[in-house]
Amino acid sequence: MAIDLILVVDDEASIVDLSKMYLEREGFQVMGVGDGKLALKAISEESPALVVLDVMLPELNGFEVCKKLRSEDNQVPIIMLTARDEDIDKILGLELGADDYMTKPFNPRELVARVKAVLRRNDYKDKQSGAVIRVGDLAIDQARREVRCEEELIELRTQEFEVLRVLSEHPGWVFSREKLLSIAWGFDFFGQTRTVDVHIAQLRRKLAKSQVAIKTVTGIGYKLVV
């Protein structure tokens, strides 16, 4: 069995060393770098299974690294780290396509648990990725991560795709904002449901020509209707 490579990106050597020690105890291979440019180089050359990415970095910050990766359709799982326990940082990280978020200082055992959880979710998505979901005039190709409306390609960002995928798997089902956040982002992030509303608004605009619509269920959440 191949050993997963975890890339830890932080300009604090103590964080890199502590993370490396605990992750290696669990059988992971760990590589550490100290700035955003080196992170992009390592991701391109080494293809890590997951990136632990600090926000406050020299050269390019964590948000910029995440944004560049997602703009190039690199879907490597990302756990972002920040020393600031502020909602806006968490929301921005999620909206840029991060898979999870931790505030420093953190318990290294929790980091290991989150790394394992994100990798499990990613493995599950890979196993399910061959199916094409068809609902109304939409075709959602999970392998190519493409959405088409009567053969016309609709450009979606990573989490827009995930929200649409979840809703499309169960047309008519009502999903709370908390449930969508948990499923589409892969973890519970209480108090940050605004990011779901942002993605729903973007999806509605991009699906304007489709017969498929996302309806608000007042006081609860959203559902997909045809």
C-alpha positions as CSV (number, residue, x, y, z in Angstrom):
1,M,0.0,0.0,0.0
2,A,1.3,3.5,-0.9
3,I,2.1,5.8,1.9
4,D,0.2,9.1,1.8
5,L,2.4,12.2,1.5
6,I,1.1,15.2,3.6
7,L,2.5,18.6,2.8
8,V,2.7,21.0,5.9
9,V,3.0,24.6,4.9
10,D,3.9,27.0,7.8
11,D,6.6,29.5,8.4
12,E,6.8,28.5,12.0
13,A,9.3,25.6,12.2
14,S,7.8,24.4,15.5
15,I,4.4,23.9,13.9
16,V,5.9,22.0,11.0
17,D,8.1,19.8,13.3
18,L,5.2,19.1,15.7
19,S,2.8,18.2,12.9
20,K,5.5,16.0,11.2
21,M,6.1,14.1,14.4
22,Y,2.5,13.2,15.1
23,L,1.6,12.5,11.5
24,E,4.6,10.3,11.0
25,R,3.6,8.3,14.1
26,E,0.4,7.4,12.2
27,G,2.3,6.2,9.2
28,F,2.2,9.3,6.9
29,Q,5.1,10.6,5.0
30,V,5.5,14.3,5.7
31,M,7.1,17.2,3.8
32,G,7.4,20.7,5.2
33,V,7.9,24.0,3.5
34,G,7.8,27.6,4.8
35,D,6.2,29.9,2.2
36,G,3.5,30.0,-0.4
37,K,5.7,29.8,-3.5
38,L,7.5,26.7,-2.2
39,A,4.1,25.2,-1.4
40,L,2.9,25.5,-5.0
41,K,6.2,24.1,-6.3
42,A,6.0,21.1,-3.9
43,I,2.4,20.5,-4.8
44,S,3.3,20.5,-8.5
45,E,6.3,18.2,-8.1
46,E,5.3,15.9,-5.3
47,S,1.5,15.6,-5.7
48,P,0.7,15.2,-2.0
49,A,-2.4,13.5,-0.8
50,L,-3.3,16.5,1.4
51,V,-2.0,19.9,2.3
52,V,-2.0,21.5,5.7
53,L,-1.8,25.2,4.8
54,D,-1.2,28.2,7.1
55,V,-3.0,31.4,6.1
56,M,-0.2,33.9,7.2
57,L,2.7,33.0,4.9
58,P,5.5,34.9,3.3
59,E,5.6,35.3,-0.5
60,L,2.0,34.1,-1.1
61,N,-0.5,33.7,1.7
62,G,-2.6,30.6,2.3
63,F,-5.7,32.2,0.7
64,E,-3.7,33.0,-2.5
65,V,-2.3,29.5,-2.7
66,C,-5.7,27.9,-2.2
67,K,-7.3,30.2,-4.8
68,K,-4.5,29.5,-7.4
69,L,-4.8,25.7,-6.9
70,R,-8.6,25.7,-7.3
71,S,-8.5,28.1,-10.3
72,E,-6.2,25.5,-12.0
73,D,-8.7,22.7,-11.0
74,N,-6.2,21.1,-8.6
75,Q,-8.5,19.5,-6.0
76,V,-5.9,18.4,-3.5
77,P,-7.6,18.4,-0.1
78,I,-6.6,21.4,2.0
79,I,-6.8,21.9,5.8
80,M,-6.2,25.6,6.5
81,L,-4.6,26.9,9.7
82,T,-4.9,30.4,11.2
83,A,-3.8,32.1,14.3
84,R,-6.9,34.4,14.1
85,D,-10.1,32.9,15.4
86,E,-12.3,35.2,13.2
87,D,-15.3,34.1,11.2
88,I,-14.4,36.0,8.1
89,D,-11.1,34.0,7.8
90,K,-13.0,30.8,8.1
91,I,-15.7,31.8,5.6
92,L,-13.2,33.0,3.0
93,G,-11.1,29.8,3.3
94,L,-14.2,27.7,2.8
95,E,-15.4,29.8,-0.1
96,L,-12.0,29.5,-1.8
97,G,-12.3,25.7,-1.7
98,A,-10.6,24.6,1.6
99,D,-11.9,21.3,2.9
100,D,-11.4,22.0,6.6
101,Y,-10.2,24.7,9.0
102,M,-8.3,24.7,12.3
103,T,-7.3,27.6,14.6
104,K,-3.8,27.8,16.1
105,P,-2.8,26.7,18.7
106,F,-4.2,23.3,18.0
107,N,-4.0,19.8,19.5
108,P,-1.8,17.8,17.1
109,R,-3.9,14.7,17.8
110,E,-6.9,16.7,16.4
111,L,-4.9,17.6,13.3
112,V,-4.2,13.9,12.8
113,A,-7.9,13.0,13.2
114,R,-8.9,15.7,10.7
115,V,-6.3,14.6,8.2
116,K,-7.6,11.1,8.3
117,A,-11.3,12.3,8.1
118,V,-10.6,14.4,5.0
119,L,-8.7,11.6,3.3
120,R,-11.5,9.2,4.0
121,R,-14.1,11.6,2.5
122,N,-11.9,12.2,-0.5
123,D,-11.4,8.4,-1.0
124,Y,-15.2,8.0,-0.9
125,K,-15.8,10.7,-3.4
126,D,-13.2,9.1,-5.7
127,K,-15.1,5.8,-5.5
128,Q,-18.4,7.5,-6.3
129,S,-17.0,9.7,-9.0
130,G,-17.8,7.6,-12.0
131,A,-21.6,8.2,-11.9
132,V,-23.4,10.9,-14.0
133,I,-26.3,12.4,-12.1
134,R,-29.2,13.4,-14.4
135,V,-31.9,15.6,-13.2
136,G,-34.2,17.7,-15.5
137,D,-32.1,19.1,-18.2
138,L,-28.9,18.9,-16.2
139,A,-26.1,16.3,-16.5
140,I,-23.7,16.3,-13.6
141,D,-20.5,14.3,-14.5
142,Q,-18.7,13.5,-11.2
143,A,-15.6,12.1,-12.9
144,R,-15.0,15.2,-15.0
145,R,-16.6,17.5,-12.4
146,E,-18.6,19.1,-15.2
147,V,-22.2,20.2,-15.3
148,R,-24.1,20.6,-18.6
149,C,-27.5,22.0,-19.4
150,E,-28.6,20.5,-22.7
151,E,-25.0,20.1,-23.7
152,E,-24.0,23.6,-22.7
153,L,-21.2,23.6,-20.2
154,I,-21.8,25.5,-16.9
155,E,-18.7,26.6,-15.2
156,L,-18.9,25.9,-11.4
157,R,-16.4,26.4,-8.6
158,T,-15.5,23.5,-6.4
159,Q,-18.0,24.0,-3.6
160,E,-20.8,25.2,-6.0
161,F,-20.4,21.8,-7.7
162,E,-20.5,20.0,-4.4
163,V,-23.7,21.8,-3.3
164,L,-25.4,21.1,-6.6
165,R,-24.3,17.4,-6.5
166,V,-25.8,16.9,-3.0
167,L,-29.1,18.6,-3.9
168,S,-29.3,16.7,-7.3
169,E,-28.8,13.3,-5.7
170,H,-32.1,13.8,-3.8
171,P,-34.4,16.1,-5.8
172,G,-37.3,17.4,-3.6
173,W,-35.5,16.7,-0.4
174,V,-35.1,19.6,1.9
175,F,-31.6,20.2,3.2
176,S,-30.8,22.5,6.1
177,R,-28.0,25.0,5.7
178,E,-26.1,23.1,8.4
179,K,-26.6,19.8,6.6
180,L,-25.4,21.2,3.3
181,L,-22.4,22.6,5.0
182,S,-21.6,19.3,6.7
183,I,-22.1,17.2,3.5
184,A,-20.7,19.5,0.8
185,W,-17.7,20.8,2.8
186,G,-17.3,17.5,4.6
187,F,-17.4,18.7,8.2
188,D,-19.6,20.5,10.8
189,F,-18.9,24.2,10.9
190,F,-21.6,25.7,13.1
191,G,-22.4,29.3,12.8
192,Q,-21.0,29.8,9.3
193,T,-24.1,28.9,7.2
194,R,-23.8,32.3,5.4
195,T,-21.3,30.6,3.1
196,V,-24.0,28.2,1.9
197,D,-26.3,31.1,1.1
198,V,-23.5,32.7,-1.0
199,H,-23.0,29.5,-3.0
200,I,-26.7,29.0,-3.5
201,A,-27.0,32.5,-4.9
202,Q,-24.2,31.9,-7.3
203,L,-25.7,28.6,-8.4
204,R,-29.1,30.2,-9.0
205,R,-27.5,32.7,-11.3
206,K,-25.5,30.1,-13.2
207,L,-28.6,27.8,-13.5
208,A,-30.9,30.6,-14.7
209,K,-31.4,28.9,-18.2
210,S,-32.2,25.5,-16.7
211,Q,-35.6,24.1,-15.9
212,V,-34.0,22.9,-12.6
213,A,-34.3,25.4,-9.7
214,I,-33.1,25.7,-6.1
215,K,-36.0,26.7,-3.9
216,T,-35.8,28.2,-0.4
217,V,-37.7,26.5,2.3
218,T,-38.3,29.3,4.8
219,G,-36.8,28.7,8.2
220,I,-35.2,25.4,7.1
221,G,-32.9,25.5,4.0
222,Y,-33.1,24.5,0.3
223,K,-34.3,21.9,-2.1
224,L,-33.9,21.1,-5.8
225,V,-37.0,21.1,-7.9
226,V,-37.7,20.3,-11.6
